[in-house]
Amino acid sequence: MEVTANVLVGRALCRMRQCSNLSQEDLAREARIPRITIAHIESGRRVASLDMLERMAPCFGLGIEEVMVMIEHAADASILYRTWRTLRRRESWLSLDEAERELGLAK
């Protein structure tokens, strides 16, 4: 399965929800978004609008800027991991740190 931007955003939001000890039902109630919409966003079947993200952010104890940064980091981590996995399959056998340097992501 190809990992799309919708899937990456959905996974990040799912992790934030779980780390906040919220069920989909709890998040739906607090953010005033239907539970089925939350499920579709988390599965990547639907795009989360900025309005929805702004309503979810306080439920996670975060501001919208922090939510956006966490989504961006989740996307970077996913891209890094997939690239590293591909390089390993090609028998380049780079360590994760070496792959980060190769991609210019080293800190």
Summary of the structure (lengths in Angstrom):
residues: 107
radius of gyration: 16.0
end to end distance: 30.1
largest distance: 49.0
contacts: 287
relative contact order: 0.14
helix: 71%
strand: 0%
